[in-house]
Amino acid sequence: MTTPARAKTRKRSTPAKRNTKSRKAKALVSGRWLMKFPQAKGKTLEDLEFSTHPEDHAITLLFRDKTALRLEIEPGFTMFADYADLKTGDWRPKKRWPPVRSQLLRD
């Protein structure tokens, strides 16, 4: 006497764990989006570039180890840049640059 064939049971796959670091990298803080870039932590900055062109607005951080972090920006912005001393814990600007407007907002 033969035993009935057993139905093959599918092994349940466990749901993939979400990357909590990714979730922490972008969070709503005090009504604004705060985004962190852990890949840049501890790296030495070699240069920083800001480019504006009708099809390309970007801030690029170039690191000494020949890697780069590029932040592309959609048109319709004005960028204000300050260089500050934070030694006292307060924002004390040492230098301010004139505002840069995207091509769509320029006079």
Sequence and secondary structure as in RCSB ss.txt:
>XXXX:A:sequence
MTTPARAKTRKRSTPAKRNTKSRKAKALVSGRWLMKFPQAKGKTLEDLEFSTHPEDHAITLLFRDKTALRLEIEP
GFTMFADYADLKTGDWRPKKRWPPVRSQLLRD
>XXXX:A:secstr
                   HHHHHHEEEETTEEEE  GGGTT  EEEEEEEEETTEEEEEEEETTS EEEEE  S
S EE  EEEE TTSS EEEEE   EE GGG  
